[in-house]
Amino acid sequence: MKKLTVKQPKLVNRDKPLLLHDNAKAHSAKKTSAKLRELGLETLPHPSYSPDLAPTDYHFFLNFDNFLRGRKFNSEEAVKSAFENFAGSLSLEFFRKGLSCLPEKWQKCVDSNGEYFD
C-alpha cells in the first residue's frame, strides 16, 4: 500500500469509489455509463475477453469453485444457500487480496503489448 500511495496517490486518496467491472454489455451500455458518470463514479477500462484481469474470474470464482468442489445439490434453494454461505464467509481481506493482484496483472498485459500470454 505504501508503494501505491507514492506511485498512484489518486487511487488511495479518494472520496468516491473507483468501480472495476468487466466490459459486458450491461456494464458498458450507454445508459449504464451515463448513470455511473451522473453518480460521480469513475470506472476503469477493461479489455475485451480478459478474464485473467477480472477479479471476479481469477479470484472470486476460483475460490467459489474450490468451495463447491465435491458438493452435490438437490435443489435450487440448496445452491442459493451454498452461495450465501460462501459469500457471507468472505472477509474484507479476501477482497483486498484479490484487488492487490491487479497492478501486477495489468503490468503483465502492458509488457506483452496486449498479446496473449499464459
C-alpha positions in Angstrom: 0.0 0.0 0.0 2.9 2.3 0.7 4.2 1.9 -2.9 0.7 2.7 -4.2 0.5 5.8 -2.1 3.7 7.1 -3.7 3.1 5.9 -7.2 -0.6 6.5 -7.5 -1.9 8.8 -4.8 -5.1 9.4 -6.7 -6.1 5.8 -6.2 -5.5 5.9 -2.4 -6.8 9.4 -1.5 -10.3 9.2 -2.9 -13.6 10.4 -1.6 -15.6 8.3 -4.1 -15.2 4.6 -5.0 -13.4 3.5 -8.1 -15.5 1.0 -9.9 -13.9 -2.0 -11.6 -16.0 -4.3 -13.7 -15.7 -6.2 -16.9 -17.0 -4.9 -20.2 -20.1 -6.9 -20.5 -22.9 -5.1 -22.4 -24.9 -4.5 -19.3 -21.8 -2.7 -17.7 -20.8 -0.8 -20.8 -24.2 0.3 -22.2 -24.5 4.0 -22.8 -27.3 4.2 -20.3 -25.3 2.5 -17.6 -22.2 4.5 -18.4 -24.2 7.8 -18.2 -25.7 6.8 -14.9 -22.3 6.0 -13.4 -21.0 9.4 -14.6 -24.0 11.1 -13.1 -23.3 9.4 -9.8 -19.7 10.6 -10.0 -18.3 7.1 -10.2 -15.1 6.5 -12.1 -14.7 3.3 -14.0 -11.5 1.6 -15.0 -11.4 0.4 -18.6 -11.3 -3.4 -19.1 -10.0 -5.1 -22.3 -12.3 -7.5 -24.1 -12.1 -11.2 -23.4 -9.6 -10.9 -20.5 -11.0 -13.0 -17.6 -7.4 -13.1 -16.2 -7.8 -9.4 -15.4 -11.3 -9.6 -13.8 -11.1 -10.2 -10.1 -14.4 -12.0 -10.1 -13.0 -14.5 -12.5 -9.4 -15.1 -11.2 -10.1 -14.6 -7.5 -13.8 -14.9 -6.5 -14.9 -17.7 -8.8 -11.7 -19.6 -8.4 -12.3 -19.7 -4.6 -16.0 -20.3 -5.1 -15.2 -23.3 -7.3 -12.9 -24.7 -4.6 -15.6 -24.1 -2.0 -18.1 -26.1 -4.2 -15.7 -28.9 -5.2 -17.2 -32.3 -4.5 -20.6 -31.0 -3.4 -23.9 -32.1 -4.9 -27.1 -30.1 -4.7 -30.6 -31.5 -4.8 -32.4 -28.2 -5.3 -32.0 -24.6 -6.4 -32.5 -23.5 -2.8 -29.5 -25.6 -1.7 -27.4 -23.9 -4.4 -28.5 -20.4 -3.3 -27.8 -21.3 0.3 -24.3 -22.6 -0.5 -23.6 -19.3 -2.4 -24.9 -17.2 0.5 -22.7 -19.2 3.0 -19.7 -18.7 0.8 -20.2 -15.0 0.2 -21.1 -14.4 3.9 -17.8 -16.0 5.0 -15.6 -13.7 2.9 -13.6 -11.0 4.8 -12.5 -7.6 3.7 -9.0 -9.0 3.4 -10.2 -11.6 0.8 -11.3 -8.7 -1.5 -8.2 -6.7 -0.7 -6.0 -9.7 -1.7 -7.9 -10.1 -5.0 -7.6 -6.4 -5.9 -4.0 -6.2 -4.8 -3.1 -8.6 -7.7 -4.4 -6.2 -10.3 -1.3 -4.0 -10.8 0.9 -7.0 -11.5 -1.6 -8.5 -13.9 -2.1 -5.1 -15.7 1.7 -4.7 -16.0 2.0 -8.2 -17.5 -0.6 -7.2 -20.1 1.2 -3.9 -20.9 4.6 -5.7 -21.1 3.1 -8.2 -23.6 1.8 -5.3 -25.8 -1.7 -6.8 -25.4 -0.7 -10.1 -26.9 -2.0 -13.4 -25.4 0.1 -14.9 -22.6 -0.3 -17.7 -20.0 
